[in-house]
Amino acid sequence: MEIYFAYAATHVLCNAHHLRELLGVVDRDSNQLALRLMKLLRLSWHYCKGFKT
């Protein structure tokens, strides 16, 4: 994830990047917290999608 912050400009990670990084943690370490964070991120995306006008 360090490569994203090597740019001189201010950079914000999109949710796809967050999910990809969390998936890497789950695959590498079988980390249950990362798995729960993935589920929370997906759930919040679905809820927010319903509130857009």
All heavy atoms as TSV, in Angstrom:
chain	resi	resn	atom	element	x	y	z
A	1	MET	N	N	0.820	-1.179	0.000
A	1	MET	CA	C	0.000	0.000	0.000
A	1	MET	C	C	0.870	1.252	0.000
A	1	MET	O	O	0.400	2.316	-0.312
A	1	MET	CB	C	-0.928	-0.007	1.210
A	1	MET	CG	C	-1.945	1.076	1.176
A	1	MET	SD	S	-3.494	0.582	1.866
A	1	MET	CE	C	-3.546	1.526	3.325
A	2	GLU	N	N	2.130	1.117	0.274
A	2	GLU	CA	C	3.020	2.272	0.341
A	2	GLU	C	C	3.144	2.984	-0.991
A	2	GLU	O	O	3.371	4.181	-1.043
A	2	GLU	CB	C	4.400	1.830	0.810
A	2	GLU	CG	C	4.373	1.213	2.177
A	2	GLU	CD	C	5.422	0.144	2.322
A	2	GLU	OE1	O	6.221	-0.055	1.407
A	2	GLU	OE2	O	5.430	-0.501	3.370
A	3	ILE	N	N	2.995	2.278	-2.103
A	3	ILE	CA	C	3.162	2.886	-3.411
A	3	ILE	C	C	2.146	3.999	-3.654
A	3	ILE	O	O	2.418	4.977	-4.343
A	3	ILE	CB	C	3.092	1.838	-4.530
A	3	ILE	CG1	C	3.567	2.445	-5.845
A	3	ILE	CG2	C	1.703	1.283	-4.678
A	3	ILE	CD1	C	3.842	1.432	-6.919
A	4	TYR	N	N	0.970	3.899	-3.089
A	4	TYR	CA	C	-0.056	4.911	-3.289
A	4	TYR	C	C	0.348	6.255	-2.690
A	4	TYR	O	O	-0.080	7.296	-3.136
A	4	TYR	CB	C	-1.385	4.474	-2.660
A	4	TYR	CG	C	-1.932	3.211	-3.240
A	4	TYR	CD1	C	-2.110	2.087	-2.452
A	4	TYR	CD2	C	-2.252	3.118	-4.586
A	4	TYR	CE1	C	-2.613	0.914	-2.977
A	4	TYR	CE2	C	-2.754	1.957	-5.131
A	4	TYR	CZ	C	-2.931	0.857	-4.318
A	4	TYR	OH	O	-3.421	-0.294	-4.845
A	5	PHE	N	N	1.153	6.240	-1.671
A	5	PHE	CA	C	1.522	7.459	-0.976
A	5	PHE	C	C	2.862	8.017	-1.437
A	5	PHE	O	O	3.370	8.959	-0.866
A	5	PHE	CB	C	1.524	7.212	0.528
A	5	PHE	CG	C	0.203	6.704	1.027
A	5	PHE	CD1	C	0.052	5.391	1.442
A	5	PHE	CD2	C	-0.901	7.541	1.049
A	5	PHE	CE1	C	-1.177	4.920	1.883
A	5	PHE	CE2	C	-2.136	7.080	1.483
A	5	PHE	CZ	C	-2.270	5.775	1.902
A	6	ALA	N	N	3.447	7.462	-2.480
A	6	ALA	CA	C	4.727	7.927	-3.007
A	6	ALA	C	C	4.558	9.141	-3.924
A	6	ALA	O	O	5.527	9.788	-4.272
A	6	ALA	CB	C	5.426	6.801	-3.764
A	7	TYR	N	N	3.338	9.466	-4.314
A	7	TYR	CA	C	3.086	10.595	-5.198
A	7	TYR	C	C	3.144	11.908	-4.429
A	7	TYR	O	O	2.830	11.962	-3.247
A	7	TYR	CB	C	1.715	10.452	-5.866
A	7	TYR	CG	C	1.572	9.195	-6.676
A	7	TYR	CD1	C	0.775	8.152	-6.225
A	7	TYR	CD2	C	2.241	9.050	-7.879
A	7	TYR	CE1	C	0.643	6.985	-6.964
A	7	TYR	CE2	C	2.120	7.885	-8.627
A	7	TYR	CZ	C	1.313	6.868	-8.157
A	7	TYR	OH	O	1.203	5.720	-8.894
A	8	ALA	N	N	3.537	12.981	-5.144
A	8	ALA	CA	C	3.632	14.294	-4.510
A	8	ALA	C	C	2.250	14.881	-4.234
A	8	ALA	O	O	2.079	15.661	-3.310
A	8	ALA	CB	C	4.430	15.240	-5.397
A	9	ALA	N	N	1.259	14.510	-5.025
A	9	ALA	CA	C	-0.089	15.051	-4.868
A	9	ALA	C	C	-0.815	14.345	-3.724
A	9	ALA	O	O	-0.480	13.232	-3.339
A	9	ALA	CB	C	-0.877	14.866	-6.156
A	10	THR	N	N	-1.814	15.026	-3.205
A	10	THR	CA	C	-2.679	14.410	-2.198
A	10	THR	C	C	-3.464	13.300	-2.889
A	10	THR	O	O	-4.022	13.501	-3.952
A	10	THR	CB	C	-3.646	15.440	-1.609
A	10	THR	OG1	O	-2.883	16.512	-1.066
A	10	THR	CG2	C	-4.506	14.828	-0.539
A	11	HIS	N	N	-3.503	12.157	-2.279
A	11	HIS	CA	C	-4.119	10.995	-2.918
A	11	HIS	C	C	-5.088	10.341	-1.955
A	11	HIS	O	O	-4.773	10.149	-0.789
A	11	HIS	CB	C	-3.032	9.999	-3.327
A	11	HIS	CG	C	-3.523	8.888	-4.180
A	11	HIS	ND1	N	-3.787	9.055	-5.512
A	11	HIS	CD2	C	-3.795	7.608	-3.898
A	11	HIS	CE1	C	-4.201	7.910	-6.016
A	11	HIS	NE2	N	-4.212	7.011	-5.051
A	12	VAL	N	N	-6.240	10.022	-2.455
A	12	VAL	CA	C	-7.255	9.350	-1.657
A	12	VAL	C	C	-7.526	7.994	-2.296
A	12	VAL	O	O	-7.694	7.895	-3.503
A	12	VAL	CB	C	-8.554	10.179	-1.606
A	12	VAL	CG1	C	-9.628	9.444	-0.847
A	12	VAL	CG2	C	-8.283	11.540	-0.992
A	13	LEU	N	N	-7.549	6.962	-1.493
A	13	LEU	CA	C	-7.814	5.623	-2.010
A	13	LEU	C	C	-9.312	5.427	-2.198
A	13	LEU	O	O	-10.107	5.817	-1.348
A	13	LEU	CB	C	-7.281	4.566	-1.045
A	13	LEU	CG	C	-5.788	4.594	-0.778
A	13	LEU	CD1	C	-5.431	3.509	0.224
A	13	LEU	CD2	C	-4.998	4.413	-2.055
A	14	CYS	N	N	-9.681	4.803	-3.295
A	14	CYS	CA	C	-11.092	4.501	-3.520
A	14	CYS	C	C	-11.434	3.187	-2.807
A	14	CYS	O	O	-10.555	2.456	-2.359
A	14	CYS	CB	C	-11.398	4.410	-5.018
A	14	CYS	SG	S	-10.612	3.030	-5.841
A	15	ASN	N	N	-12.704	2.888	-2.724
A	15	ASN	CA	C	-13.132	1.685	-2.016
A	15	ASN	C	C	-12.617	0.415	-2.675
A	15	ASN	O	O	-12.366	-0.578	-1.991
A	15	ASN	CB	C	-14.651	1.659	-1.894
A	15	ASN	CG	C	-15.141	2.632	-0.851
A	15	ASN	OD1	O	-14.381	3.061	0.003
A	15	ASN	ND2	N	-16.400	2.997	-0.932
A	16	ALA	N	N	-12.455	0.433	-4.002
A	16	ALA	CA	C	-11.905	-0.745	-4.684
A	16	ALA	C	C	-10.492	-1.033	-4.189
A	16	ALA	O	O	-10.122	-2.191	-3.978
A	16	ALA	CB	C	-11.917	-0.536	-6.190
A	17	HIS	N	N	-9.696	0.014	-3.974
A	17	HIS	CA	C	-8.349	-0.183	-3.439
A	17	HIS	C	C	-8.402	-0.715	-2.007
A	17	HIS	O	O	-7.625	-1.603	-1.630
A	17	HIS	CB	C	-7.558	1.130	-3.468
A	17	HIS	CG	C	-7.060	1.504	-4.809
A	17	HIS	ND1	N	-7.644	2.490	-5.558
A	17	HIS	CD2	C	-6.046	1.004	-5.541
A	17	HIS	CE1	C	-7.000	2.593	-6.698
A	17	HIS	NE2	N	-6.030	1.700	-6.725
A	18	HIS	N	N	-9.289	-0.156	-1.205
A	18	HIS	CA	C	-9.428	-0.649	0.175
A	18	HIS	C	C	-9.804	-2.127	0.192
A	18	HIS	O	O	-9.222	-2.921	0.944
A	18	HIS	CB	C	-10.491	0.153	0.936
A	18	HIS	CG	C	-10.068	1.540	1.260
A	18	HIS	ND1	N	-10.784	2.629	0.872
A	18	HIS	CD2	C	-8.989	2.009	1.930
A	18	HIS	CE1	C	-10.171	3.718	1.297
A	18	HIS	NE2	N	-9.070	3.368	1.929
A	19	LEU	N	N	-10.779	-2.509	-0.645
A	19	LEU	CA	C	-11.200	-3.913	-0.684
A	19	LEU	C	C	-10.059	-4.814	-1.144
A	19	LEU	O	O	-9.864	-5.911	-0.607
A	19	LEU	CB	C	-12.410	-4.079	-1.600
A	19	LEU	CG	C	-13.730	-3.573	-1.036
A	19	LEU	CD1	C	-14.819	-3.613	-2.104
A	19	LEU	CD2	C	-14.155	-4.389	0.170
A	20	ARG	N	N	-9.299	-4.365	-2.137
A	20	ARG	CA	C	-8.176	-5.152	-2.646
A	20	ARG	C	C	-7.110	-5.344	-1.573
A	20	ARG	O	O	-6.569	-6.446	-1.404
A	20	ARG	CB	C	-7.590	-4.448	-3.865
A	20	ARG	CG	C	-6.837	-5.350	-4.783
A	20	ARG	CD	C	-6.418	-4.659	-6.076
A	20	ARG	NE	N	-7.577	-4.160	-6.798
A	20	ARG	CZ	C	-7.707	-2.913	-7.256
A	20	ARG	NH1	N	-6.751	-2.028	-7.065
A	20	ARG	NH2	N	-8.789	-2.542	-7.908
A	21	GLU	N	N	-6.812	-4.282	-0.842
A	21	GLU	CA	C	-5.813	-4.380	0.231
A	21	GLU	C	C	-6.305	-5.296	1.356
A	21	GLU	O	O	-5.549	-6.112	1.877
A	21	GLU	CB	C	-5.494	-2.984	0.791
A	21	GLU	CG	C	-4.795	-2.073	-0.180
A	21	GLU	CD	C	-3.369	-2.483	-0.485
A	21	GLU	OE1	O	-2.760	-3.229	0.315
A	21	GLU	OE2	O	-2.866	-2.071	-1.539
A	22	LEU	N	N	-7.575	-5.164	1.716
A	22	LEU	CA	C	-8.130	-6.020	2.765
A	22	LEU	C	C	-8.146	-7.483	2.327
A	22	LEU	O	O	-7.855	-8.380	3.130
A	22	LEU	CB	C	-9.541	-5.560	3.141
A	22	LEU	CG	C	-9.620	-4.270	3.939
A	22	LEU	CD1	C	-11.053	-3.753	3.977
A	22	LEU	CD2	C	-9.076	-4.476	5.336
A	23	LEU	N	N	-8.462	-7.730	1.066
A	23	LEU	CA	C	-8.448	-9.098	0.553
A	23	LEU	C	C	-7.038	-9.686	0.633
A	23	LEU	O	O	-6.872	-10.860	0.977
A	23	LEU	CB	C	-8.958	-9.134	-0.889
A	23	LEU	CG	C	-9.040	-10.503	-1.539
A	23	LEU	CD1	C	-9.959	-11.427	-0.750
A	23	LEU	CD2	C	-9.515	-10.372	-2.979
A	24	GLY	N	N	-6.037	-8.880	0.343
A	24	GLY	CA	C	-4.653	-9.337	0.471
A	24	GLY	C	C	-4.316	-9.733	1.899
A	24	GLY	O	O	-3.643	-10.738	2.131
A	25	VAL	N	N	-4.798	-8.961	2.862
A	25	VAL	CA	C	-4.559	-9.284	4.275
A	25	VAL	C	C	-5.267	-10.583	4.642
A	25	VAL	O	O	-4.701	-11.446	5.325
A	25	VAL	CB	C	-5.029	-8.126	5.184
A	25	VAL	CG1	C	-4.981	-8.523	6.649
A	25	VAL	CG2	C	-4.197	-6.882	4.932
A	26	VAL	N	N	-6.501	-10.748	4.173
A	26	VAL	CA	C	-7.256	-11.970	4.466
A	26	VAL	C	C	-6.545	-13.176	3.849
A	26	VAL	O	O	-6.370	-14.208	4.507
A	26	VAL	CB	C	-8.710	-11.867	3.941
A	26	VAL	CG1	C	-9.418	-13.198	4.026
A	26	VAL	CG2	C	-9.479	-10.806	4.705
A	27	ASP	N	N	-6.131	-13.057	2.598
A	27	ASP	CA	C	-5.454	-14.175	1.920
A	27	ASP	C	C	-4.127	-14.519	2.580
A	27	ASP	O	O	-3.784	-15.686	2.728
A	27	ASP	CB	C	-5.212	-13.836	0.443
A	27	ASP	CG	C	-6.483	-13.840	-0.374
A	27	ASP	OD1	O	-7.504	-14.380	0.106
A	27	ASP	OD2	O	-6.452	-13.296	-1.501
A	28	ARG	N	N	-3.372	-13.493	2.982
A	28	ARG	CA	C	-2.047	-13.722	3.553
A	28	ARG	C	C	-2.114	-14.235	4.984
A	28	ARG	O	O	-1.399	-15.156	5.369
A	28	ARG	CB	C	-1.232	-12.428	3.497
A	28	ARG	CG	C	0.209	-12.600	3.951
A	28	ARG	CD	C	0.954	-11.281	4.006
A	28	ARG	NE	N	0.326	-10.418	5.004
A	28	ARG	CZ	C	0.086	-9.126	4.831
A	28	ARG	NH1	N	0.384	-8.535	3.709
A	28	ARG	NH2	N	-0.475	-8.421	5.790
A	29	ASP	N	N	-2.984	-13.628	5.804
A	29	ASP	CA	C	-2.972	-13.897	7.244
A	29	ASP	C	C	-4.222	-14.575	7.776
A	29	ASP	O	O	-4.294	-14.845	8.970
A	29	ASP	CB	C	-2.797	-12.591	8.020
A	29	ASP	CG	C	-1.523	-11.857	7.674
A	29	ASP	OD1	O	-0.541	-12.524	7.302
A	29	ASP	OD2	O	-1.509	-10.623	7.774
A	30	SER	N	N	-5.236	-14.773	6.932
A	30	SER	CA	C	-6.542	-15.274	7.385
A	30	SER	C	C	-7.082	-14.405	8.515
A	30	SER	O	O	-7.675	-14.891	9.474
A	30	SER	CB	C	-6.434	-16.730	7.848
A	30	SER	OG	O	-6.025	-17.548	6.786
A	31	ASN	N	N	-6.889	-13.098	8.380
A	31	ASN	CA	C	-7.278	-12.130	9.402
A	31	ASN	C	C	-8.785	-11.918	9.378
A	31	ASN	O	O	-9.338	-11.421	8.403
A	31	ASN	CB	C	-6.535	-10.818	9.149
A	31	ASN	CG	C	-6.725	-9.821	10.240
A	31	ASN	OD1	O	-7.842	-9.549	10.643
A	31	ASN	ND2	N	-5.626	-9.266	10.714
A	32	GLN	N	N	-9.444	-12.274	10.452
A	32	GLN	CA	C	-10.899	-12.170	10.526
A	32	GLN	C	C	-11.371	-10.722	10.637
A	32	GLN	O	O	-12.449	-10.375	10.160
A	32	GLN	CB	C	-11.431	-12.992	11.698
A	32	GLN	CG	C	-11.222	-14.478	11.518
A	32	GLN	CD	C	-11.912	-14.987	10.250
A	32	GLN	OE1	O	-13.095	-14.766	10.050
A	32	GLN	NE2	N	-11.160	-15.664	9.409
A	33	LEU	N	N	-10.567	-9.856	11.249
A	33	LEU	CA	C	-10.940	-8.448	11.340
A	33	LEU	C	C	-10.970	-7.819	9.943
A	33	LEU	O	O	-11.892	-7.069	9.618
A	33	LEU	CB	C	-9.968	-7.684	12.234
A	33	LEU	CG	C	-10.242	-6.184	12.372
A	33	LEU	CD1	C	-11.649	-5.932	12.907
A	33	LEU	CD2	C	-9.199	-5.532	13.248
A	34	ALA	N	N	-9.997	-8.135	9.109
A	34	ALA	CA	C	-9.980	-7.624	7.740
A	34	ALA	C	C	-11.200	-8.127	6.972
A	34	ALA	O	O	-11.797	-7.378	6.191
A	34	ALA	CB	C	-8.692	-8.032	7.032
A	35	LEU	N	N	-11.589	-9.362	7.191
A	35	LEU	CA	C	-12.773	-9.918	6.537
A	35	LEU	C	C	-14.032	-9.171	6.984
A	35	LEU	O	O	-14.889	-8.837	6.165
A	35	LEU	CB	C	-12.894	-11.411	6.854
A	35	LEU	CG	C	-13.999	-12.175	6.152
A	35	LEU	CD1	C	-13.783	-12.154	4.642
A	35	LEU	CD2	C	-14.049	-13.597	6.673
A	36	ARG	N	N	-14.120	-8.874	8.265
A	36	ARG	CA	C	-15.275	-8.132	8.780
A	36	ARG	C	C	-15.299	-6.700	8.248
A	36	ARG	O	O	-16.358	-6.158	7.944
A	36	ARG	CB	C	-15.248	-8.133	10.308
A	36	ARG	CG	C	-15.521	-9.522	10.885
A	36	ARG	CD	C	-15.416	-9.555	12.376
A	36	ARG	NE	N	-16.495	-8.764	12.965
A	36	ARG	CZ	C	-16.542	-8.456	14.250
A	36	ARG	NH1	N	-15.609	-8.860	15.073
A	36	ARG	NH2	N	-17.543	-7.749	14.713
A	37	LEU	N	N	-14.128	-6.090	8.099
A	37	LEU	CA	C	-14.060	-4.744	7.534
A	37	LEU	C	C	-14.499	-4.735	6.073
A	37	LEU	O	O	-15.154	-3.790	5.620
A	37	LEU	CB	C	-12.650	-4.179	7.670
A	37	LEU	CG	C	-12.226	-3.762	9.067
A	37	LEU	CD1	C	-10.739	-3.437	9.098
A	37	LEU	CD2	C	-13.043	-2.575	9.537
A	38	MET	N	N	-14.161	-5.785	5.333
A	38	MET	CA	C	-14.610	-5.909	3.937
A	38	MET	C	C	-16.132	-5.965	3.879
A	38	MET	O	O	-16.760	-5.287	3.056
A	38	MET	CB	C	-14.022	-7.160	3.285
A	38	MET	CG	C	-12.563	-7.074	2.968
A	38	MET	SD	S	-11.911	-8.613	2.291
A	38	MET	CE	C	-12.762	-8.690	0.738
A	39	LYS	N	N	-16.712	-6.774	4.745
A	39	LYS	CA	C	-18.173	-6.897	4.772
A	39	LYS	C	C	-18.822	-5.572	5.149
A	39	LYS	O	O	-19.827	-5.173	4.558
A	39	LYS	CB	C	-18.586	-7.996	5.750
A	39	LYS	CG	C	-18.236	-9.384	5.271
A	39	LYS	CD	C	-18.619	-10.426	6.304
A	39	LYS	CE	C	-18.211	-11.812	5.845
A	39	LYS	NZ	N	-18.544	-12.854	6.824
A	40	LEU	N	N	-18.236	-4.866	6.111
A	40	LEU	CA	C	-18.766	-3.572	6.532
A	40	LEU	C	C	-18.674	-2.549	5.398
A	40	LEU	O	O	-19.616	-1.793	5.156
A	40	LEU	CB	C	-18.010	-3.065	7.758
A	40	LEU	CG	C	-18.426	-1.705	8.288
A	40	LEU	CD1	C	-19.879	-1.724	8.756
A	40	LEU	CD2	C	-17.502	-1.279	9.405
A	41	LEU	N	N	-17.571	-2.530	4.679
A	41	LEU	CA	C	-17.399	-1.601	3.568
A	41	LEU	C	C	-18.418	-1.868	2.469
A	41	LEU	O	O	-19.035	-0.945	1.937
A	41	LEU	CB	C	-15.973	-1.711	3.020
A	41	LEU	CG	C	-15.570	-0.697	1.970
A	41	LEU	CD1	C	-15.697	0.726	2.496
A	41	LEU	CD2	C	-14.149	-0.969	1.514
A	42	ARG	N	N	-18.637	-3.137	2.149
A	42	ARG	CA	C	-19.628	-3.484	1.123
A	42	ARG	C	C	-21.045	-3.123	1.582
A	42	ARG	O	O	-21.842	-2.596	0.810
A	42	ARG	CB	C	-19.556	-4.970	0.808
A	42	ARG	CG	C	-18.349	-5.347	0.011
A	42	ARG	CD	C	-18.405	-6.813	-0.353
A	42	ARG	NE	N	-17.235	-7.207	-1.077
A	42	ARG	CZ	C	-16.436	-8.209	-0.709
A	42	ARG	NH1	N	-16.718	-8.921	0.361
A	42	ARG	NH2	N	-15.376	-8.502	-1.436
A	43	LEU	N	N	-21.354	-3.406	2.840
A	43	LEU	CA	C	-22.677	-3.098	3.373
A	43	LEU	C	C	-22.927	-1.593	3.370
A	43	LEU	O	O	-23.991	-1.133	2.962
A	43	LEU	CB	C	-22.815	-3.652	4.793
A	43	LEU	CG	C	-24.148	-3.423	5.487
A	43	LEU	CD1	C	-25.267	-4.161	4.749
A	43	LEU	CD2	C	-24.068	-3.876	6.929
A	44	SER	N	N	-21.941	-0.810	3.781
A	44	SER	CA	C	-22.106	0.646	3.795
A	44	SER	C	C	-22.268	1.186	2.386
A	44	SER	O	O	-23.031	2.128	2.159
A	44	SER	CB	C	-20.933	1.322	4.510
A	44	SER	OG	O	-19.734	1.101	3.814
A	45	TRP	N	N	-21.606	0.598	1.397
A	45	TRP	CA	C	-21.759	1.011	0.007
A	45	TRP	C	C	-23.199	0.767	-0.465
A	45	TRP	O	O	-23.793	1.621	-1.108
A	45	TRP	CB	C	-20.772	0.268	-0.884
A	45	TRP	CG	C	-20.896	0.654	-2.320
A	45	TRP	CD1	C	-20.370	1.755	-2.908
A	45	TRP	CD2	C	-21.599	-0.060	-3.340
A	45	TRP	NE1	N	-20.705	1.775	-4.237
A	45	TRP	CE2	C	-21.468	0.676	-4.533
A	45	TRP	CE3	C	-22.339	-1.239	-3.354
A	45	TRP	CZ2	C	-22.034	0.267	-5.716
A	45	TRP	CZ3	C	-22.902	-1.642	-4.548
A	45	TRP	CH2	C	-22.745	-0.897	-5.714
A	46	HIS	N	N	-23.744	-0.391	-0.100
A	46	HIS	CA	C	-25.121	-0.700	-0.500
A	46	HIS	C	C	-26.121	0.257	0.157
A	46	HIS	O	O	-27.071	0.699	-0.482
A	46	HIS	CB	C	-25.477	-2.151	-0.166
A	46	HIS	CG	C	-24.877	-3.131	-1.100
A	46	HIS	ND1	N	-25.314	-3.288	-2.395
A	46	HIS	CD2	C	-23.852	-3.998	-0.942
A	46	HIS	CE1	C	-24.587	-4.213	-2.998
A	46	HIS	NE2	N	-23.698	-4.651	-2.138
A	47	TYR	N	N	-25.906	0.580	1.431
A	47	TYR	CA	C	-26.790	1.522	2.107
A	47	TYR	C	C	-26.693	2.917	1.478
A	47	TYR	O	O	-27.698	3.568	1.239
A	47	TYR	CB	C	-26.476	1.624	3.600
A	47	TYR	CG	C	-27.083	0.504	4.415
A	47	TYR	CD1	C	-26.298	-0.249	5.264
A	47	TYR	CD2	C	-28.440	0.236	4.351
A	47	TYR	CE1	C	-26.849	-1.273	6.022
A	47	TYR	CE2	C	-28.999	-0.788	5.102
A	47	TYR	CZ	C	-28.197	-1.526	5.929
A	47	TYR	OH	O	-28.739	-2.535	6.667
A	48	CYS	N	N	-25.476	3.378	1.230
A	48	CYS	CA	C	-25.289	4.717	0.644
A	48	CYS	C	C	-25.853	4.801	-0.759
A	48	CYS	O	O	-26.362	5.846	-1.156
A	48	CYS	CB	C	-23.808	5.088	0.644
A	48	CYS	SG	S	-23.158	5.408	2.274
A	49	LYS	N	N	-25.760	3.735	-1.492
A	49	LYS	CA	C	-26.288	3.713	-2.856
A	49	LYS	C	C	-27.794	3.987	-2.860
A	49	LYS	O	O	-28.309	4.652	-3.756
A	49	LYS	CB	C	-25.991	2.364	-3.507
A	49	LYS	CG	C	-26.227	2.332	-4.994
A	49	LYS	CD	C	-25.697	1.057	-5.593
A	49	LYS	CE	C	-26.722	-0.036	-5.469
A	49	LYS	NZ	N	-26.428	-1.213	-6.265
A	50	GLY	N	N	-28.484	3.551	-1.833
A	50	GLY	CA	C	-29.924	3.755	-1.730
A	50	GLY	C	C	-30.316	5.182	-1.394
A	50	GLY	O	O	-31.445	5.584	-1.604
A	51	PHE	N	N	-29.359	5.995	-0.871
A	51	PHE	CA	C	-29.661	7.371	-0.464
A	51	PHE	C	C	-29.316	8.402	-1.527
A	51	PHE	O	O	-29.599	9.572	-1.354
A	51	PHE	CB	C	-28.944	7.720	0.829
A	51	PHE	CG	C	-29.545	7.032	2.022
A	51	PHE	CD1	C	-28.878	5.978	2.625
A	51	PHE	CD2	C	-30.764	7.434	2.522
A	51	PHE	CE1	C	-29.421	5.330	3.718
A	51	PHE	CE2	C	-31.319	6.800	3.613
A	51	PHE	CZ	C	-30.655	5.745	4.208
A	52	LYS	N	N	-28.675	7.984	-2.614
A	52	LYS	CA	C	-28.313	8.950	-3.658
A	52	LYS	C	C	-29.567	9.400	-4.403
A	52	LYS	O	O	-30.479	8.624	-4.631
A	52	LYS	CB	C	-27.323	8.341	-4.638
A	52	LYS	CG	C	-25.959	8.155	-4.039
A	52	LYS	CD	C	-24.978	7.692	-5.068
A	52	LYS	CE	C	-23.614	7.535	-4.440
A	52	LYS	NZ	N	-22.627	7.060	-5.386
A	53	THR	N	N	-29.590	10.681	-4.778
A	53	THR	CA	C	-30.746	11.194	-5.516
A	53	THR	C	C	-30.422	11.386	-6.974
A	53	THR	O	O	-29.334	11.470	-7.395
A	53	THR	CB	C	-31.188	12.549	-4.939
A	53	THR	OG1	O	-30.093	13.460	-4.997
A	53	THR	CG2	C	-31.687	12.375	-3.538
